[in-house]
Amino acid sequence: MSNAPETIGQPAWMIEPATRAVIAALEAKGFSGCARFVGGCVRNTLLKVPVDDVDIATTLTPDQVTEALEEAGLKAVPTGVDHGTVTAISQGRPYEITTLRRDVSTDGRRAVVAFTKSWDEDAQRRDFRLNAIYCDGEGRLFDPTGHGVDDARNGRIVFVGDPMTRIREDYLRILRYFRFHAWYGQGDPDQAALTACKALKGMMSGRAAERTQKELLKLLAAEDPRPALRLMAATGVLPAVLPQVKALTRMETLIGIETEQLFENDPELRLAALLPNDPEIARETAERLRLSNALKDRLIDAAGAQPRIVSWMSPREARRAVYRLGVRTFTDRIKLAWAASTRPSTTSQWRGLLALAETWTPPVFPLTGEEVLAAGVPKGPMVGEVMREVEEWWIDHDFMDDRLAAVERLKSVAQGMAY
C-alpha cells in the first residue's frame, strides 16, 4: 500500500463532535488508526464539493464495532452485519461503518465476504479507483490503487482492476459507472470500462429494482447527465435499463431549458421526458422499477394528453387546465411540451404559463352537496351529476366570483333535469 504524501486537511465534517465521537469510540476499542474515512466524503472533499454522508472503514469486526459504540454511549444499528456494516448514530447523525473485507464468492447480485485486516484487500473489492481512497483523522490520504487521487482530480471513472471482474461481482455497477461519469467524469470515458459495460449489459435484466431506480434517479440528478446518457444509448445500456426509451431529444432539450432558465434540476421530470407520452407506458415503467406511488402517479399524470398544452393557451384556458390538473401536473406538462416544441421563439409564452400556475390560486367551487339537496335534487347519484353540471358552467365562466349567480344556475339545472 502506498501512502499518498498529501492531505485533505481537516474539513468541517471531519472535526465536528459527532464524527470525532465515533472515531474515538472505535479507536478506544482497537488502536489509533484502526478506522479511516473512505469513499464519497474523501472524494468529494478532494473535489471541493459538498459531502452528504460520512462512511468509515475499520479493521474491527462488526461485533467489536457494536461493542465500541455501545460502550461510548452511541447507538449501533446492525444495517448489514453479514457484509460487515454497522451504522452508528451520533448526535442524531448516521455513520456507516464497514469492516475491511474481501470477496469470497459473488453471483452478480450478492457477495459472500470474509473480513480482513488488509486495507489493500478492501480497496481491491471496491468499484472505482476514486472511491478507494482512505484518510485518517488527521486528513492524511491513503491511495492503495495508486491512482484514486489522480482519477478524482482529473474526472476519470476507472474500475479497480479488471472491469469485467468488477462488473461480474455486481452487475448494477454498469449503471453505477454511468452515474459516476455523469457526476464526476471529464473528457473521454475509459474505453475498457465502456467495453465491459457493453459486453455485460444483458446481465442487468432482473436485478434489484430498488437499486436500479436509485442509481437511475441519482444519474438523472446530475447537473448535466446528457453525455452519460448518450454513452448509455451508444453501448446499449440505456435500452437494457429503460426499453421504452426511443429518443433522448426531449430530455436533452428539457435539461437545456432548466439550465438556461435557472430551473432546479428535476430528475423525476427528466425521467418522464425520456418516456413516450403514454400513461400506460409510464405505469409499466414505474411498476417495473418499483417507484414510489407518488412518483408513479406523477409520471402517469405528466404523460396525459388532455387538455392539450400549447404555448399559445389563453390565460382563461390555462386557469381551466390548472384547476383540472393541479399545479404540479400542469407545470410538468408545460415543461415537457416546451421541451418537445419546435418553436424556440415561444420562450416568453411558456414562461408566462408557468408564472400563471405559480401565482394563481385555484378557487374552491362555491356550492355544496347540501345546497344541491336543498334545491330539490333527491339523494343519490343525481346529486353528483347536478354538481358537475353546475361546476362546468362555473369553470366555463372563468370561475365566476359570484355565489348568487352559481345558486341561480343550480336552481335552473335542478328544474331542468328529470328525476
Secondary structure, 3 states (H helix, E strand, C coil): CCEEEEECCCCHHHHCHHHHHHHHHHHHHCCCCCEEEECHHHHHHHHCCCCCCCEEEECCCHHHHHHHHHHCCCEEEEEEHHHCEEEEEECCEEEEEEECEEEEEECECCEEEEECCCHHHHHHCCCEHHHCCEECCCCEEECCCCCHHHHHHHCCCCECCCHHHHHHHECCHHHHHHHHHHHHCCCCCCHHHHHHHHHHHHHHCCCCHHHHHHHHHHHHCCCCCHHHHHHHHHHCHHHHHCCCCCCCHHHHHHHHHHHHHCCCCCHHHHHHHHCCCCHHHHHHHHHHCCCCHHHHHHHHHHCCCCCCCCCCCCHHHHHHHHHHHCHHHHHHHHHHHHHHCCCHHHHHHHHHHHHHHHHCCCCCCCCCHHHHHHCCCCCCHHHHHHHHHHHHHHHHCCCCCCHHHHHHHHHHHHHHCCC
